[in-house]
Amino acid sequence: MAYGVGRAIQDGIARASALAAEDHAHEVGQRYYQQRLAQRKAEVRADGKAALAELVALRKRLHG
């Protein structure tokens, strides 16, 4: 009986450790995704501003 209890405790510790590692990996993945998304939004915003500036310059050349 004591062996079974000890084994159950060890299994519980191993499972908790595995879940903690999985949770940590998920948090790291979430942070990466959020950083990448913010970077992509900034790139799109910069591209949009550059395109707008190009259109304004073109309009000025065409219409004086």
MODELLER restraints for C-alpha pairs under 7 A, 6 or more apart:
rsr = mdl.restraints
at = mdl.atoms
